[in-house]
Amino acid sequence: MFTRRDFLRTAAATAILMGGPAGLRQAAARQTLSQADLLRFDPLGQVTLLHVTDVHAQLTPIYFREPSINLGVGAVEGKPPHVTGHDFLQMFDIPADSPECYALTSENFVDLARTYGRVGGLDRLATLINAIRAERPDNTLFLDGGDTWQGSYTSLQTRGGDMVRAFNALKTDAMTAHWEFTYGEARVREILDGELDMPFLCGNVLDTLWEEPVFESTQMFERGGVQVAVIGQAFPYTPIANPRHLIPEWSFGIRPETVQEHVDAARAAGAEVVVLLSHNGFDVDRKLASLVSGIDVILTGHTHDALPREVKVGKTLLIASGSHGKFLSRLDLEVTGGQVTDYRYRLIPVFADVITPDPDMARLIAEVRAPYEAECTRVLGKTDDLLYRRGNFNGTFDDLICQALLAERDAEIALSPGFRWGATLLPGQDITIDDVYSMTAITYPNAYRQAMTGEMLKTILEDVADNLFNDDPFYQQGGDMVRVGGLGYSIDIQKPMGSRISDMTLLKTGAPIDPAREYVVAGWASVNEGTEGPPIYDVVSQYIERQGTVSVPENTTIKIRT
């Protein structure tokens, strides 16, 4: 239930987001939104935590549309982050068509994107971080929640090296990881041994032979005279969601008992503030906070949620900082007698058009992109429609990928994974190699073509649905529903495992899917070793070039039953 106290807390947080009474709302009305408006903050206490997560290798500014559908089940139904669109605006008292509306929702996205421009860009992020550090030189910790080294053409070509250089230059104090592991054990060790200038904290990763820690779990920092312990938590389902053969000797897991041990050890070592730098996903972290005592702050990641206020579980603050470099979280903590006694939070939208690029970071970005710039900016075609990925059941760029798989691989049905990373394209915008790779840049890209029975297809859909909509967050793996082409279905997310999917239909004939019949299916991102087929980025690029201008009609083939 949303209480009066919740309302007052929300109103206060929204005022901070908007920079106070004379903040972003009034500035936007005057068309004078500025860098100073974004940085406006009344400092508090001794410790300032800065947090980004899920940047997915986006060096330069992009458009990024938040989801219009983000459903929660069980105890989290209707709670943040499972609130979108108009309901989100109402919950957080955000005016329609405001800068915050553009940053935080999908409402009127195209018009607002044309008004407020692109978001993110590490040169803009550097400017904000440097300004806050200049204001609080002895108090600030900048932490990266992972999914940083993957998600672009240059990151794939350099095997994460471009992002390592960039986040070294940002003077990042510590990071954790997920997609980083998809470069394989040898490459991760190579980066840690000679390229990375920060602690790589993954306290829940053990070796499979001796069950001993692979990485450090905790780093202690002194800020403003306060001892701050940062504990890293890598994505617990990495060997399930991504290929196990890339990291065969490492095991993962949520491991609440291990997290408690790390917290207790940090407290025993003198920590006055304990921060969990997590890539669990929001709902997993919400449950974890109820099971582990002694955590002051969870900086959560993986599910790409952006919330303009903290969520409190007991004494633990959960902070959700969005994705793709679109936001920078600032959390100031006052510590008295070894306890957090007050805090102040702001989610800062990184509006690229009003932030002066940091010249050193701009030079570094130009340098790392230079060998690839011509290919990155090569135009493949144009889009008539808004192309985006985020959403529980479909995204228009994923629909485009399915179109490409059906056409280029001569298939009846296409499957595309429910990844949440990838930049948005506005109607009329050119589609470049950069854009395609922002949706497809992985180390296991082969687009397979194989026979699957109708029964197997239903099993796949049911398994993914349970990963998303299991009542117990510890059985959820994040991401969105597998995207489908050539196939329609109905889903009831409230039903139990094995019973959510119905009315499966082959779209080209309108016939029900026959459990016993084999269908020609094309897909990509298989976690199975030895999968054969052309890389998905080549398949999609070739399709767009053949089409010239692409059109992606509204997807009405998935029916959500309640």
Residue, then its C-alpha position, 0 to 999 in steps of 0.5 A: m500500500f502506498t502510504r502518506r509517508d511514501f507520498l511525502r518521501t516520493a515528493a521530496a525525492t522528485a523535488i531533488l530529481m528536478g533540482g528543487p523548486a527552481g530545477l529541471r521543470q522550470a528550467a525546461a519551461r524556460q528552455t534553459l536546462s543546463q549542466a548546473d541544473l543537472l548537478r544541483f544538489d545539497p551535499l550531506g554527510q561524509v560519503t558520496l556514492l556515485h553509481v552507474t551500471d549496465v552501460h553496455a559499451q555505449l561510448t557515445p550519446i544515444y537515444f534510449r526508450e524505457p519500457s512500456i510494459n514491465l510486469g511484476v508478479g506475486a508480492v512485487e506486482g504493481k511496485p517499483p520497478h514494475v510500474t511504467g508509463h502514466d502510472f509511473l508519472q503519477m506514482f512519482d509526481i512527474p509532469a507529462d512531457s517534462p525532461e523527467c518524463y522523457a528520461l524515465t518513461s516511454e510516454n510520448f517518446v519520439d516527440l520528447a526525444r526530438t525536444y531533449g535529444r540524446v542521452g549518455g556518452l562517457d565524455r558527458l558522464a566524465t564531466l558530471i563525475n569530475a564536477i562532483r569529485a571537485e566538490r567532494p574530493d575526499n568523500t566520493l566513491f564511483l562504482d560500476g555495476g557491471d555489463t560494461w565491456q559488452g554491447s558495441y562494435t568496438s567492444l567486440q573488436t577489442r574484446g572489452g578493451d575500449m571500455v576498460r580504458a574508458f572506465n580506467a580514465l573515469k578513475t572508477d573505484a571498483m566494479t562487478a560483472h556479468w557480460e564481461f565473463t562472455y569474453g571467456e576466462a582467458r580474456v577476463r584474466e588477461i584484463l585483470d592481470g594487465e589492463l584494469d586499474m580497479p578492484f574487480l569484486c565478485g564475491n559469489v564466484l567460486d572455482t568448481l574444483w575446490e569451491e574457493p573464491v576466484f576473485e576478491s569479494t570486498q574492498m575497504f575505502e576511507r571517505g570523509g573519515v568513514q570506513v566504507a566496505v564495498i562488496g561485489q556480487a556478480f550476476p548469479y546465473t551467468p553459466i545458465a543465461n550465457p554459455r557455460h563453456l566460456i567459463p567452465e571452471w567457475s561457479f556462480g550463485i546468489r549465495p545469501e549465506t556467503v554475502q552475510e559472511h562478507v558483511d560480517a567480516a567487513r563490519a568486524a574489520g571496522a566498516e561503518v558503511v557496507v555497500l553491496l555492488s550488485h548485478n543480481g537484478f532488482d527483485v533478487d536484491r529486494k529479497l536478498a536485503s530481507l535475508v542479509s543483515g548489515i547492508d546499508v546500500i545495495l547498488t543494484g543492476h542487471t534489470h536496467d531499472a531506473l527509479p528516481r527514489e530509493v526503495k527501502v527494505g528494513k534498513t537497506l537502501l536499494i538504488a536503481s541507476g538505469s542503463h546505457g550511461k543514461f543516468l548517474s546516481r548520487l547518494d550522500l550518506e551521513v554517518t554517526g557512531g558507525q551508523v548511517t543516520d541520514y541520506r539524500y539521493r538523486l538520479i541524474p539524467v545524462f542529457a547529452d545536449v546540455i553537458t559540456p563533454d570532458p575533453d580528455m574523455a572525448r579524446l580517448i573515445a575518438e582514439v579508441r573508435a578511430p580504427y573502426e569509425a568508418e565501419c561503425t558509421r556505415v549506413l545500412g538503410k533507414t527506418d520508417d518506425l521507432l526501433y527499440r528493444r525494451g519491453n516484457f514481450n516484444g521490441t520493434f528492433d527485435d521484431l526486425i531481427c526476427q524479420a531478418l532471420l525469417a527472410e535470410r535463413d528461410a525459416e518458418i519461425a524465428l526466435s530472438p533472445g530477450f536481451r535488454w541492451g541496445a540503443t533506440l532509433l527514431p523514425g526516419q533515422d539512418i541505421t548504421i553498423d553501430d546500431v546493429y551491433s548495439m543489439t547483437a554484439i556478442t561472442y556467440p553470435n551464430a544464427y542457427r537454422q534447425a527443426m523444432t517440434g511444436e512441443m519443443l517450442k512450447t517448452i522454450l516459451e514456458d521455460v523463459a516465462d518462468n524465468l521472468f514470472n516465477d513468484d520467487p525472485f530467486y528463480q528469476q534470471g532477468g531479461d525479457m521474454v524470448r522474441v518470436g517471429g512467424l509465431g503468435y501466442s497467448i500468455d497468462i503470467q499468473k499461471p504456474m510453470g508449464s501452463r502460461i502459454s496457450d493459443m500458439t499459432l503459425l502466422k503464415t497459415g493461421a493454423p495452430i502449432d502442432p506439438a508433433r510437427e517439426y518447424v524450421v526455426a532460426g535463432w541466435a545466441s544459443v548457449n550450446e558449444g559448436t552452434e553453426g551459422p552466420p553471425i547474427y549481425d551479418v544476417v541483420s545487416q544484410y537484410i537491412e541493406r536488401q530492404g533499404t528502408v525498413s518498416v516494423p508494424e505494431n506487434t499484435t501477435i502476443k496476447i496478454r491474459t489476466 
